[in-house]
Amino acid sequence: MKFKMAHTNFNVLDLEKSIAFYEKALGLKELRRKEAEDGSFILVFMGDGTTEHQIELTWLRDRKEPYDLSDNEIHLAFVVDDFEAAYQHHKEMGCICYENKKMGIYFIEDPDGYWIEIIPEKR
């Protein structure tokens, strides 16, 4: 038996705002979309064009209050080939929420409060 990672789900309040964030911050593109016939939910799968792993953004029509992310200890991590350029881009976007210069990493925060770790490519 063999398992393979497929996707990570983030529930979002404003789907279009979240799609725009992931496109601008990380260069992800919408790969596919599933909409419930009754309009109760929309799933948008986004990918980086390099790996098979995707982010599934889930929008629920009846959800009005922000999601409780507790201590937000769960996060995604992205490796970037030009760490300094990515850092400047995210700094200009105003989405850097935590830096650990000693470890050489930082985190960005999406519109719903999810943290995403940015890691330099190993050289």
N, CA, C and O atoms as a GROMACS GRO file, in nm:
protein
  492
    1MET      N    1   0.084  -0.117   0.000
    1MET     CA    2   0.000   0.000   0.000
    1MET      C    3   0.089   0.124   0.000
    1MET      O    4   0.186   0.130   0.075
    2LYS      N    5   0.056   0.222  -0.083
    2LYS     CA    6   0.137   0.343  -0.095
    2LYS      C    7   0.045   0.465  -0.087
    2LYS      O    8  -0.057   0.471  -0.156
    3PHE      N    9   0.081   0.561  -0.004
    3PHE     CA   10   0.004   0.684   0.009
    3PHE      C   11   0.083   0.800  -0.051
    3PHE      O   12   0.207   0.798  -0.053
    4LYS      N   13   0.011   0.900  -0.101
    4LYS     CA   14   0.073   1.018  -0.160
    4LYS      C   15  -0.006   1.140  -0.115
    4LYS      O   16  -0.129   1.137  -0.116
    5MET      N   17   0.062   1.246  -0.074
    5MET     CA   18  -0.006   1.369  -0.032
    5MET      C   19  -0.088   1.425  -0.148
    5MET      O   20  -0.042   1.425  -0.262
    6ALA      N   21  -0.209   1.472  -0.119
    6ALA     CA   22  -0.296   1.526  -0.223
    6ALA      C   23  -0.319   1.676  -0.206
    6ALA      O   24  -0.287   1.755  -0.294
    7HIS      N   25  -0.375   1.715  -0.091
    7HIS     CA   26  -0.400   1.857  -0.070
    7HIS      C   27  -0.414   1.889   0.078
    7HIS      O   28  -0.429   1.800   0.162
    8THR      N   29  -0.407   2.017   0.107
    8THR     CA   30  -0.431   2.071   0.241
    8THR      C   31  -0.548   2.166   0.230
    8THR      O   32  -0.554   2.247   0.138
    9ASN      N   33  -0.642   2.156   0.323
    9ASN     CA   34  -0.763   2.238   0.319
    9ASN      C   35  -0.750   2.357   0.413
    9ASN      O   36  -0.707   2.344   0.527
   10PHE      N   37  -0.789   2.476   0.363
   10PHE     CA   38  -0.807   2.595   0.445
   10PHE      C   39  -0.948   2.645   0.418
   10PHE      O   40  -0.985   2.667   0.303
   11ASN      N   41  -1.027   2.663   0.524
   11ASN     CA   42  -1.159   2.723   0.509
   11ASN      C   43  -1.143   2.874   0.510
   11ASN      O   44  -1.070   2.930   0.592
   12VAL      N   45  -1.212   2.942   0.418
   12VAL     CA   46  -1.194   3.086   0.401
   12VAL      C   47  -1.330   3.157   0.401
   12VAL      O   48  -1.432   3.100   0.361
   13LEU      N   49  -1.329   3.282   0.446
   13LEU     CA   50  -1.452   3.361   0.448
   13LEU      C   51  -1.477   3.434   0.316
   13LEU      O   52  -1.591   3.443   0.271
   14ASP      N   53  -1.372   3.486   0.255
   14ASP     CA   54  -1.384   3.561   0.130
   14ASP      C   55  -1.301   3.489   0.025
   14ASP      O   56  -1.180   3.508   0.017
   15LEU      N   57  -1.366   3.407  -0.055
   15LEU     CA   58  -1.296   3.320  -0.150
   15LEU      C   59  -1.211   3.399  -0.249
   15LEU      O   60  -1.095   3.366  -0.270
   16GLU      N   61  -1.268   3.502  -0.309
   16GLU     CA   62  -1.194   3.578  -0.411
   16GLU      C   63  -1.073   3.649  -0.350
   16GLU      O   64  -0.968   3.656  -0.414
   17LYS      N   65  -1.087   3.701  -0.229
   17LYS     CA   66  -0.975   3.766  -0.160
   17LYS      C   67  -0.864   3.664  -0.132
   17LYS      O   68  -0.746   3.695  -0.148
   18SER      N   69  -0.902   3.544  -0.091
   18SER     CA   70  -0.804   3.439  -0.063
   18SER      C   71  -0.734   3.392  -0.191
   18SER      O   72  -0.612   3.374  -0.191
   19ILE      N   73  -0.808   3.373  -0.298
   19ILE     CA   74  -0.748   3.334  -0.426
   19ILE      C   75  -0.646   3.439  -0.468
   19ILE      O   76  -0.535   3.405  -0.508
   20ALA      N   77  -0.684   3.566  -0.460
   20ALA     CA   78  -0.594   3.674  -0.499
   20ALA      C   79  -0.468   3.675  -0.414
   20ALA      O   80  -0.358   3.698  -0.465
   21PHE      N   81  -0.483   3.649  -0.283
   21PHE     CA   82  -0.367   3.645  -0.194
   21PHE      C   83  -0.271   3.534  -0.235
   21PHE      O   84  -0.151   3.559  -0.250
   22TYR      N   85  -0.321   3.413  -0.255
   22TYR     CA   86  -0.234   3.300  -0.289
   22TYR      C   87  -0.170   3.317  -0.426
   22TYR      O   88  -0.057   3.271  -0.448
   23GLU      N   89  -0.239   3.382  -0.518
   23GLU     CA   90  -0.179   3.411  -0.648
   23GLU      C   91  -0.065   3.511  -0.634
   23GLU      O   92   0.044   3.490  -0.686
   24LYS      N   93  -0.090   3.620  -0.562
   24LYS     CA   94   0.009   3.727  -0.550
   24LYS      C   95   0.125   3.687  -0.458
   24LYS      O   96   0.241   3.710  -0.492
   25ALA      N   97   0.095   3.629  -0.343
   25ALA     CA   98   0.198   3.599  -0.244
   25ALA      C   99   0.285   3.480  -0.283
   25ALA      O  100   0.405   3.480  -0.256
   26LEU      N  101   0.225   3.378  -0.344
   26LEU     CA  102   0.297   3.252  -0.368
   26LEU      C  103   0.297   3.205  -0.512
   26LEU      O  104   0.356   3.102  -0.544
   27GLY      N  105   0.231   3.280  -0.601
   27GLY     CA  106   0.229   3.241  -0.742
   27GLY      C  107   0.144   3.119  -0.771
   27GLY      O  108   0.160   3.056  -0.876
   28LEU      N  109   0.053   3.084  -0.679
   28LEU     CA  110  -0.034   2.968  -0.704
   28LEU      C  111  -0.141   3.003  -0.806
   28LEU      O  112  -0.179   3.120  -0.821
   29LYS      N  113  -0.188   2.903  -0.875
   29LYS     CA  114  -0.292   2.921  -0.976
   29LYS      C  115  -0.409   2.828  -0.947
   29LYS      O  116  -0.391   2.717  -0.895
   30GLU      N  117  -0.528   2.875  -0.980
   30GLU     CA  118  -0.646   2.789  -0.964
   30GLU      C  119  -0.638   2.676  -1.065
   30GLU      O  120  -0.621   2.699  -1.185
   31LEU      N  121  -0.650   2.552  -1.015
   31LEU     CA  122  -0.643   2.435  -1.101
   31LEU      C  123  -0.781   2.380  -1.134
   31LEU      O  124  -0.806   2.335  -1.246
   32ARG      N  125  -0.868   2.384  -1.036
   32ARG     CA  126  -1.006   2.337  -1.058
   32ARG      C  127  -1.095   2.391  -0.948
   32ARG      O  128  -1.048   2.440  -0.845
   33ARG      N  129  -1.224   2.380  -0.974
   33ARG     CA  130  -1.324   2.434  -0.882
   33ARG      C  131  -1.444   2.340  -0.881
   33ARG      O  132  -1.484   2.286  -0.984
   34LYS      N  133  -1.501   2.323  -0.762
   34LYS     CA  134  -1.623   2.244  -0.748
   34LYS      C  135  -1.724   2.330  -0.673
   34LYS      O  136  -1.696   2.379  -0.564
   35GLU      N  137  -1.841   2.346  -0.732
   35GLU     CA  138  -1.946   2.425  -0.669
   35GLU      C  139  -2.066   2.336  -0.641
   35GLU      O  140  -2.110   2.261  -0.728
   36ALA      N  141  -2.118   2.344  -0.520
   36ALA     CA  142  -2.236   2.266  -0.483
   36ALA      C  143  -2.355   2.313  -0.566
   36ALA      O  144  -2.370   2.433  -0.592
   37GLU      N  145  -2.438   2.220  -0.607
   37GLU     CA  146  -2.556   2.255  -0.687
   37GLU      C  147  -2.646   2.354  -0.616
   37GLU      O  148  -2.707   2.440  -0.679
   38ASP      N  149  -2.656   2.342  -0.482
   38ASP     CA  150  -2.741   2.432  -0.406
   38ASP      C  151  -2.670   2.560  -0.363
   38ASP      O  152  -2.729   2.642  -0.292
   39GLY      N  153  -2.544   2.579  -0.404
   39GLY     CA  154  -2.469   2.700  -0.372
   39GLY      C  155  -2.416   2.705  -0.230
   39GLY      O  156  -2.369   2.810  -0.186
   40SER      N  157  -2.423   2.595  -0.157
   40SER     CA  158  -2.383   2.595  -0.016
   40SER      C  159  -2.231   2.597   0.006
   40SER      O  160  -2.185   2.635   0.113
   41PHE      N  161  -2.154   2.556  -0.094
   41PHE     CA  162  -2.008   2.562  -0.080
   41PHE      C  163  -1.942   2.570  -0.216
   41PHE      O  164  -1.998   2.533  -0.318
   42ILE      N  165  -1.818   2.620  -0.213
   42ILE     CA  166  -1.731   2.621  -0.331
   42ILE      C  167  -1.595   2.574  -0.284
   42ILE      O  168  -1.543   2.621  -0.182
   43LEU      N  169  -1.537   2.481  -0.359
   43LEU     CA  170  -1.400   2.434  -0.334
   43LEU      C  171  -1.313   2.481  -0.449
   43LEU      O  172  -1.347   2.459  -0.566
   44VAL      N  173  -1.202   2.546  -0.418
   44VAL     CA  174  -1.107   2.588  -0.520
   44VAL      C  175  -0.973   2.524  -0.488
   44VAL      O  176  -0.919   2.543  -0.378
   45PHE      N  177  -0.919   2.449  -0.582
   45PHE     CA  178  -0.790   2.383  -0.566
   45PHE      C  179  -0.684   2.466  -0.637
   45PHE      O  180  -0.697   2.498  -0.755
   46MET      N  181  -0.578   2.501  -0.563
   46MET     CA  182  -0.471   2.583  -0.617
   46MET      C  183  -0.340   2.507  -0.610
   46MET      O  184  -0.315   2.432  -0.515
   47GLY      N  185  -0.255   2.527  -0.712
   47GLY     CA  186  -0.128   2.457  -0.715
   47GLY      C  187  -0.015   2.545  -0.762
   47GLY      O  188  -0.036   2.654  -0.815
   48ASP      N  189   0.108   2.496  -0.742
   48ASP     CA  190   0.226   2.573  -0.777
   48ASP      C  191   0.282   2.539  -0.916
   48ASP      O  192   0.376   2.603  -0.961
   49GLY      N  193   0.226   2.441  -0.982
   49GLY     CA  194   0.273   2.403  -1.115
   49GLY      C  195   0.400   2.320  -1.114
   49GLY      O  196   0.451   2.282  -1.219
   50THR      N  197   0.453   2.292  -0.994
   50THR     CA  198   0.576   2.215  -0.981
   50THR      C  199   0.550   2.082  -0.911
   50THR      O  200   0.594   1.977  -0.957
   51THR      N  201   0.479   2.089  -0.800
   51THR     CA  202   0.448   1.969  -0.724
   51THR      C  203   0.302   1.931  -0.746
   51THR      O  204   0.225   2.009  -0.801
   52GLU      N  205   0.266   1.812  -0.703
   52GLU     CA  206   0.127   1.769  -0.715
   52GLU      C  207   0.042   1.818  -0.599
   52GLU      O  208  -0.081   1.822  -0.609
   53HIS      N  209   0.106   1.855  -0.488
   53HIS     CA  210   0.032   1.897  -0.369
   53HIS      C  211  -0.045   2.025  -0.398
   53HIS      O  212   0.006   2.115  -0.465
   54GLN      N  213  -0.168   2.032  -0.349
   54GLN     CA  214  -0.254   2.148  -0.373
   54GLN      C  215  -0.309   2.203  -0.242
   54GLN      O  216  -0.311   2.134  -0.140
   55ILE      N  217  -0.352   2.328  -0.248
   55ILE     CA  218  -0.427   2.388  -0.138
   55ILE      C  219  -0.572   2.390  -0.182
   55ILE      O  220  -0.605   2.438  -0.291
   56GLU      N  221  -0.659   2.338  -0.097
   56GLU     CA  222  -0.802   2.342  -0.123
   56GLU      C  223  -0.860   2.454  -0.038
   56GLU      O  224  -0.859   2.447   0.085
   57LEU      N  225  -0.910   2.559  -0.104
   57LEU     CA  226  -0.977   2.667  -0.034
   57LEU      C  227  -1.125   2.635  -0.033
   57LEU      O  228  -1.186   2.617  -0.138
   58THR      N  229  -1.184   2.628   0.086
   58THR     CA  230  -1.325   2.593   0.100
   58THR      C  231  -1.402   2.713   0.149
   58THR      O  232  -1.372   2.769   0.255
   59TRP      N  233  -1.502   2.754   0.073
   59TRP     CA  234  -1.591   2.863   0.110
   59TRP      C  235  -1.728   2.803   0.140
   59TRP      O  236  -1.784   2.729   0.059
   60LEU      N  237  -1.782   2.835   0.257
   60LEU     CA  238  -1.915   2.788   0.298
   60LEU      C  239  -2.010   2.906   0.303
   60LEU      O  240  -1.986   3.002   0.376
   61ARG      N  241  -2.116   2.899   0.226
   61ARG     CA  242  -2.211   3.009   0.213
   61ARG      C  243  -2.264   3.059   0.348
   61ARG      O  244  -2.276   3.180   0.368
   62ASP      N  245  -2.295   2.970   0.438
   62ASP     CA  246  -2.359   3.009   0.564
   62ASP      C  247  -2.261   3.051   0.673
   62ASP      O  248  -2.304   3.090   0.782
   63ARG      N  249  -2.132   3.044   0.647
   63ARG     CA  250  -2.032   3.082   0.748
   63ARG      C  251  -2.012   3.232   0.745
   63ARG      O  252  -1.976   3.288   0.642
   64LYS      N  253  -2.034   3.297   0.857
   64LYS     CA  254  -2.020   3.443   0.864
   64LYS      C  255  -1.909   3.485   0.959
   64LYS      O  256  -1.847   3.590   0.938
   65GLU      N  257  -1.882   3.405   1.062
   65GLU     CA  258  -1.782   3.444   1.162
   65GLU      C  259  -1.646   3.384   1.126
   65GLU      O  260  -1.639   3.277   1.066
   66PRO      N  261  -1.538   3.453   1.163
   66PRO     CA  262  -1.403   3.402   1.134
   66PRO      C  263  -1.382   3.265   1.198
   66PRO      O  264  -1.442   3.232   1.300
   67TYR      N  265  -1.294   3.187   1.137
   67TYR     CA  266  -1.260   3.055   1.190
   67TYR      C  267  -1.168   3.070   1.310
   67TYR      O  268  -1.082   3.158   1.312
   68ASP      N  269  -1.185   2.984   1.409
   68ASP     CA  270  -1.100   2.983   1.527
   68ASP      C  271  -0.977   2.899   1.495
   68ASP      O  272  -0.986   2.776   1.485
   69LEU      N  273  -0.863   2.964   1.479
   69LEU     CA  274  -0.741   2.893   1.444
   69LEU      C  275  -0.659   2.858   1.568
   69LEU      O  276  -0.546   2.811   1.556
   70SER      N  277  -0.715   2.882   1.686
   70SER     CA  278  -0.652   2.848   1.813
   70SER      C  279  -0.512   2.909   1.818
   70SER      O  280  -0.497   3.029   1.796
   71ASP      N  281  -0.412   2.830   1.847
   71ASP     CA  282  -0.276   2.881   1.857
   71ASP      C  283  -0.205   2.885   1.722
   71ASP      O  284  -0.089   2.926   1.713
   72ASN      N  285  -0.274   2.843   1.617
   72ASN     CA  286  -0.222   2.846   1.480
   72ASN      C  287  -0.086   2.774   1.471
   72ASN      O  288   0.006   2.823   1.406
   73GLU      N  289  -0.077   2.660   1.535
   73GLU     CA  290   0.047   2.583   1.532
   73GLU      C  291   0.059   2.496   1.407
   73GLU      O  292   0.165   2.439   1.381
   74ILE      N  293  -0.048   2.484   1.330
   74ILE     CA  294  -0.046   2.407   1.206
   74ILE      C  295  -0.023   2.507   1.093
   74ILE      O  296  -0.087   2.612   1.088
   75HIS      N  297   0.068   2.474   1.002
   75HIS     CA  298   0.096   2.566   0.892
   75HIS      C  299   0.148   2.488   0.771
   75HIS      O  300   0.189   2.373   0.781
   76LEU      N  301   0.146   2.556   0.658
   76LEU     CA  302   0.209   2.506   0.537
   76LEU      C  303   0.349   2.565   0.530
   76LEU      O  304   0.376   2.667   0.593
   77ALA      N  305   0.436   2.503   0.454
   77ALA     CA  306   0.570   2.558   0.432
   77ALA      C  307   0.600   2.554   0.283
   77ALA      O  308   0.570   2.456   0.215
   78PHE      N  309   0.660   2.661   0.234
   78PHE     CA  310   0.701   2.671   0.095
   78PHE      C  311   0.851   2.698   0.090
   78PHE      O  312   0.902   2.780   0.165
   79VAL      N  313   0.920   2.628   0.002
   79VAL     CA  314   1.060   2.654  -0.026
   79VAL      C  315   1.066   2.750  -0.143
   79VAL      O  316   0.993   2.733  -0.242
   80VAL      N  317   1.152   2.851  -0.133
   80VAL     CA  318   1.165   2.949  -0.240
   80VAL      C  319   1.310   2.956  -0.288
   80VAL      O  320   1.403   2.949  -0.208
   81ASP      N  321   1.327   2.970  -0.419
   81ASP     CA  322   1.462   2.972  -0.476
   81ASP      C  323   1.533   3.106  -0.456
   81ASP      O  324   1.656   3.110  -0.455
   82ASP      N  325   1.459   3.216  -0.442
   82ASP     CA  326   1.519   3.348  -0.418
   82ASP      C  327   1.458   3.405  -0.291
   82ASP      O  328   1.360   3.480  -0.295
   83PHE      N  329   1.515   3.368  -0.179
   83PHE     CA  330   1.462   3.403  -0.048
   83PHE      C  331   1.453   3.554  -0.028
   83PHE      O  332   1.352   3.604   0.021
   84GLU      N  333   1.558   3.626  -0.066
   84GLU     CA  334   1.559   3.772  -0.046
   84GLU      C  335   1.450   3.841  -0.128
   84GLU      O  336   1.383   3.932  -0.079
   85ALA      N  337   1.431   3.798  -0.252
   85ALA     CA  338   1.326   3.857  -0.337
   85ALA      C  339   1.188   3.826  -0.279
   85ALA      O  340   1.100   3.912  -0.278
   86ALA      N  341   1.170   3.703  -0.232
   86ALA     CA  342   1.041   3.666  -0.172
   86ALA      C  343   1.016   3.750  -0.047
   86ALA      O  344   0.905   3.799  -0.025
   87TYR      N  345   1.119   3.766   0.035
   87TYR     CA  346   1.106   3.845   0.158
   87TYR      C  347   1.064   3.988   0.124
   87TYR      O  348   0.972   4.042   0.186
   88GLN      N  349   1.129   4.049   0.027
   88GLN     CA  350   1.095   4.187  -0.013
   88GLN      C  351   0.952   4.194  -0.065
   88GLN      O  352   0.878   4.287  -0.032
   89HIS      N  353   0.912   4.096  -0.145
   89HIS     CA  354   0.776   4.092  -0.201
   89HIS      C  355   0.673   4.084  -0.090
   89HIS      O  356   0.575   4.158  -0.090
   90HIS      N  357   0.694   3.995   0.005
   90HIS     CA  358   0.600   3.978   0.116
   90HIS      C  359   0.602   4.098   0.210
   90HIS      O  360   0.500   4.134   0.267
   91LYS      N  361   0.718   4.160   0.226
   91LYS     CA  362   0.727   4.281   0.308
   91LYS      C  363   0.644   4.393   0.245
   91LYS      O  364   0.572   4.464   0.315
   92GLU      N  365   0.655   4.409   0.114
   92GLU     CA  366   0.576   4.509   0.041
   92GLU      C  367   0.427   4.480   0.052
   92GLU      O  368   0.346   4.572   0.059
   93MET      N  369   0.390   4.351   0.053
   93MET     CA  370   0.249   4.313   0.067
   93MET      C  371   0.200   4.335   0.210
   93MET      O  372   0.079   4.342   0.234
   94GLY      N  373   0.292   4.346   0.305
   94GLY     CA  374   0.255   4.365   0.445
   94GLY      C  375   0.200   4.239   0.510
   94GLY      O  376   0.120   4.248   0.604
   95CYS      N  377   0.241   4.121   0.463
   95CYS     CA  378   0.183   3.998   0.515
   95CYS      C  379   0.279   3.916   0.600
   95CYS      O  380   0.244   3.806   0.644
   96ILE      N  381   0.401   3.966   0.626
   96ILE     CA  382   0.494   3.894   0.714
   96ILE      C  383   0.444   3.909   0.857
   96ILE      O  384   0.424   4.020   0.905
   97CYS      N  385   0.424   3.797   0.923
   97CYS     CA  386   0.370   3.800   1.059
   97CYS      C  387   0.470   3.753   1.164
   97CYS      O  388   0.451   3.779   1.283
   98TYR      N  389   0.575   3.684   1.122
   98TYR     CA  390   0.674   3.636   1.218
   98TYR      C  391   0.804   3.607   1.144
   98TYR      O  392   0.803   3.549   1.035
   99GLU      N  393   0.916   3.647   1.205
   99GLU     CA  394   1.047   3.618   1.148
   99GLU      C  395   1.133   3.547   1.251
   99GLU      O  396   1.129   3.578   1.370
  100ASN      N  397   1.209   3.450   1.204
  100ASN     CA  398   1.309   3.386   1.288
  100ASN      C  399   1.440   3.394   1.211
  100ASN      O  400   1.477   3.302   1.138
  101LYS      N  401   1.510   3.506   1.229
  101LYS     CA  402   1.634   3.529   1.154
  101LYS      C  403   1.740   3.426   1.188
  101LYS      O  404   1.820   3.389   1.103
  102LYS      N  405   1.742   3.378   1.313
  102LYS     CA  406   1.840   3.279   1.355
  102LYS      C  407   1.825   3.150   1.273
  102LYS      O  408   1.924   3.088   1.235
  103MET      N  409   1.700   3.111   1.246
  103MET     CA  410   1.673   2.991   1.167
  103MET      C  411   1.671   3.021   1.017
  103MET      O  412   1.673   2.929   0.936
  104GLY      N  413   1.666   3.150   0.980
  104GLY     CA  414   1.665   3.187   0.839
  104GLY      C  415   1.531   3.163   0.772
  104GLY      O  416   1.527   3.129   0.653
  105ILE      N  417   1.422   3.180   0.846
  105ILE     CA  418   1.286   3.160   0.792
  105ILE      C  419   1.197   3.276   0.834
  105ILE      O  420   1.232   3.355   0.922
  106TYR      N  421   1.081   3.284   0.771
  106TYR     CA  422   0.977   3.376   0.816
  106TYR      C  423   0.842   3.318   0.778
  106TYR      O  424   0.833   3.222   0.702
  107PHE      N  425   0.738   3.378   0.834
  107PHE     CA  426   0.601   3.335   0.807
  107PHE      C  427   0.521   3.451   0.750
  107PHE      O  428   0.541   3.567   0.788
  108ILE      N  429   0.430   3.419   0.659
  108ILE     CA  430   0.332   3.516   0.612
  108ILE      C  431   0.195   3.470   0.660
  108ILE      O  432   0.175   3.353   0.692
  109GLU      N  433   0.101   3.563   0.664
  109GLU     CA  434  -0.034   3.533   0.711
  109GLU      C  435  -0.134   3.563   0.601
  109GLU      O  436  -0.132   3.671   0.541
  110ASP      N  437  -0.223   3.467   0.575
  110ASP     CA  438  -0.324   3.488   0.470
  110ASP      C  439  -0.442   3.567   0.526
  110ASP      O  440  -0.444   3.596   0.646
  111PRO      N  441  -0.539   3.603   0.443
  111PRO     CA  442  -0.652   3.686   0.489
  111PRO      C  443  -0.734   3.626   0.603
  111PRO      O  444  -0.803   3.699   0.674
  112ASP      N  445  -0.728   3.493   0.621
  112ASP     CA  446  -0.805   3.429   0.727
  112ASP      C  447  -0.721   3.398   0.850
  112ASP      O  448  -0.771   3.339   0.946
  113GLY      N  449  -0.595   3.435   0.849
  113GLY     CA  450  -0.509   3.415   0.965
  113GLY      C  451  -0.423   3.290   0.962
  113GLY      O  452  -0.353   3.262   1.059
  114TYR      N  453  -0.427   3.214   0.851
  114TYR     CA  454  -0.340   3.097   0.840
  114TYR      C  455  -0.197   3.143   0.816
  114TYR      O  456  -0.173   3.236   0.739
  115TRP      N  457  -0.102   3.078   0.882
  115TRP     CA  458   0.039   3.110   0.865
  115TRP      C  459   0.103   3.016   0.763
  115TRP      O  460   0.071   2.898   0.757
  116ILE      N  461   0.193   3.073   0.682
  116ILE     CA  462   0.266   2.998   0.582
  116ILE      C  463   0.414   3.026   0.599
  116ILE      O  464   0.458   3.141   0.593
  117GLU      N  465   0.491   2.921   0.621
  117GLU     CA  466   0.633   2.933   0.643
  117GLU      C  467   0.707   2.944   0.510
  117GLU      O  468   0.679   2.870   0.416
  118ILE      N  469   0.802   3.037   0.503
  118ILE     CA  470   0.884   3.053   0.384
  118ILE      C  471   1.027   3.012   0.419
  118ILE      O  472   1.088   3.066   0.511
  119ILE      N  473   1.078   2.915   0.344
  119ILE     CA  474   1.209   2.855   0.370
  119ILE      C  475   1.298   2.874   0.249
  119ILE      O  476   1.255   2.853   0.136
  120PRO      N  477   1.424   2.914   0.271
  120PRO     CA  478   1.515   2.926   0.157
  120PRO      C  479   1.552   2.788   0.102
  120PRO      O  480   1.563   2.690   0.176
  121GLU      N  481   1.572   2.784  -0.029
  121GLU     CA  482   1.617   2.660  -0.092
  121GLU      C  483   1.757   2.626  -0.040
  121GLU      O  484   1.841   2.715  -0.027
  122LYS      N  485   1.780   2.502  -0.010
  122LYS     CA  486   1.912   2.459   0.037
  122LYS      C  487   2.011   2.470  -0.077
  122LYS      O  488   1.982   2.432  -0.191
  123ARG      N  489   2.125   2.520  -0.046
  123ARG     CA  490   2.229   2.538  -0.150
  123ARG      C  491   2.345   2.448  -0.122
  123ARG      O  492   2.442   2.448  -0.198
   0.00000   0.00000   0.00000
